[in-house]
Amino acid sequence: MNPETSHPNSIPSLLRELRDETTTLLRQEVALAKTELKENVSRTASHAVHIAIGGFVAYAGIIVLLIGIGHLLAAVLIKAGVDPEVAQWLAPSIIGLVVAIIGWVMLSKAKHAIAQEELAPHQTMESLRDNKQWAQSKLHHSS
């Protein structure tokens, strides 16, 4: 019987235990990092969807605005004076402007939200620092 391996607090036994615990700890850290990154990417994707929706709304507003401007130009060209035809372009132009402003607000909010997001896995980084200290204390106690 080998005296080094029979004693539960022998150096080889402690080193094996440290190796096993470190392996388990690293696996847990990788799992935590994956989870945290998935959450961060999911939030960022949600903001990207809001940007896309805001862009679509702004695009629709521009189209409506252009239709109003087209009515304006037609009224100006057909009738050289300002008459009831003004109403033909004023209403769609106002609607187009309002829709464009709404789209711009949506885009601004989504852009600001993405700028505030941090993708770095802060919990994992803090946990890795703690684990480093734990491993160092284990090594110092084993010496």
C-alpha positions as CSV (number, residue, x, y, z in Angstrom):
1,M,0.0,0.0,0.0
2,N,1.3,3.4,-1.0
3,P,1.3,5.7,2.1
4,E,0.9,8.8,-0.1
5,T,-2.4,7.8,-1.5
6,S,-4.0,6.1,1.5
7,H,-4.2,9.3,3.6
8,P,-7.1,11.5,2.5
9,N,-5.1,14.7,3.1
10,S,-2.0,13.6,1.3
11,I,-0.5,16.0,-1.3
12,P,-1.4,13.7,-4.3
13,S,-5.0,13.3,-3.0
14,L,-5.3,17.1,-2.5
15,L,-4.0,17.8,-5.9
16,R,-6.5,15.3,-7.5
17,E,-9.3,16.9,-5.6
18,L,-8.1,20.4,-6.7
19,R,-7.9,19.2,-10.3
20,D,-11.4,17.6,-10.2
21,E,-12.9,20.7,-8.5
22,T,-11.2,23.0,-11.0
23,T,-12.5,21.0,-13.9
24,T,-16.0,21.1,-12.5
25,L,-15.7,24.8,-11.8
26,L,-14.5,25.6,-15.4
27,R,-17.4,23.7,-16.9
28,Q,-19.8,25.6,-14.7
29,E,-18.1,28.9,-15.7
30,V,-18.4,28.0,-19.4
31,A,-22.1,27.2,-18.9
32,L,-22.7,30.5,-17.1
33,A,-20.9,32.4,-19.8
34,K,-23.0,30.8,-22.5
35,T,-26.2,31.6,-20.7
36,E,-25.2,35.2,-20.0
37,L,-24.2,35.7,-23.6
38,K,-27.5,34.2,-24.9
39,E,-29.4,36.6,-22.7
40,N,-27.4,39.6,-23.9
41,V,-27.7,38.6,-27.6
42,S,-31.5,38.1,-27.1
43,R,-31.9,41.6,-25.7
44,T,-29.8,43.1,-28.5
45,A,-31.8,41.2,-31.1
46,S,-35.0,42.6,-29.6
47,H,-33.7,46.1,-29.9
48,A,-32.7,45.4,-33.5
49,V,-36.2,44.3,-34.3
50,H,-37.5,47.6,-32.8
51,I,-35.0,49.4,-35.1
52,A,-36.3,47.5,-38.1
53,I,-40.0,48.2,-37.2
54,G,-39.1,51.9,-36.7
55,G,-37.4,52.0,-40.1
56,F,-40.4,50.5,-41.7
57,V,-42.8,53.0,-40.1
58,A,-40.5,55.9,-41.2
59,Y,-40.4,54.5,-44.7
60,A,-44.2,54.3,-44.8
61,G,-44.3,57.9,-43.6
62,I,-42.0,59.1,-46.3
63,I,-44.1,57.3,-48.9
64,V,-47.2,59.1,-47.6
65,L,-45.3,62.4,-47.5
66,L,-44.2,61.9,-51.1
67,I,-47.8,61.2,-52.2
68,G,-48.8,64.5,-50.5
69,I,-46.1,66.4,-52.2
70,G,-47.1,64.7,-55.5
71,H,-50.7,66.0,-54.9
72,L,-49.3,69.4,-54.2
73,L,-47.2,69.5,-57.4
74,A,-50.2,68.3,-59.4
75,A,-52.5,70.9,-57.9
76,V,-49.9,73.6,-58.6
77,L,-49.3,72.5,-62.2
78,I,-53.0,72.0,-63.1
79,K,-54.3,75.0,-61.4
80,A,-52.0,78.0,-61.3
81,G,-53.8,79.3,-58.2
82,V,-54.5,78.1,-54.7
83,D,-58.0,76.7,-54.3
84,P,-59.7,73.7,-52.8
85,E,-57.0,71.6,-54.4
86,V,-54.7,72.7,-51.5
87,A,-56.7,70.3,-49.3
88,Q,-55.7,67.4,-51.7
89,W,-52.1,67.7,-50.7
90,L,-52.3,69.2,-47.2
91,A,-54.0,66.3,-45.5
92,P,-51.7,63.5,-46.9
93,S,-48.7,65.7,-46.2
94,I,-49.6,66.2,-42.6
95,I,-50.3,62.5,-42.1
96,G,-47.0,61.6,-43.8
97,L,-45.1,64.0,-41.6
98,V,-46.7,62.6,-38.4
99,V,-45.9,59.0,-39.5
100,A,-42.3,60.0,-40.3
101,I,-41.9,61.6,-36.8
102,I,-43.2,58.5,-35.1
103,G,-40.8,56.3,-37.0
104,W,-37.9,58.6,-36.1
105,V,-38.9,58.5,-32.4
106,M,-39.0,54.7,-32.6
107,L,-35.6,54.5,-34.2
108,S,-34.1,56.9,-31.7
109,K,-35.4,54.9,-28.7
110,A,-34.2,51.6,-30.1
111,K,-30.7,53.0,-31.0
112,H,-30.4,54.5,-27.5
113,A,-31.4,51.1,-26.0
114,I,-28.8,49.3,-28.0
115,A,-26.1,51.8,-27.0
116,Q,-26.9,51.2,-23.3
117,E,-26.6,47.4,-23.7
118,E,-23.4,45.7,-22.6
119,L,-22.6,42.3,-24.1
120,A,-19.7,41.5,-21.8
121,P,-20.6,38.6,-19.4
122,H,-20.0,40.6,-16.2
123,Q,-21.3,37.9,-13.9
124,T,-19.0,35.3,-15.4
125,M,-16.0,37.6,-15.2
126,E,-16.6,38.3,-11.5
127,S,-17.1,34.6,-10.9
128,L,-13.8,33.8,-12.6
129,R,-12.0,36.3,-10.4
130,D,-13.6,34.7,-7.3
131,N,-12.6,31.3,-8.6
132,K,-9.0,32.4,-9.1
133,Q,-8.8,33.6,-5.5
134,W,-10.4,30.4,-4.3
135,A,-7.9,28.2,-6.3
136,Q,-5.0,30.3,-5.0
137,S,-6.2,29.9,-1.4
138,K,-6.5,26.2,-2.0
139,L,-3.0,26.0,-3.3
140,H,-1.6,28.0,-0.4
141,H,-3.4,25.8,2.2
142,S,-2.0,22.7,0.5
143,S,1.6,23.9,0.7
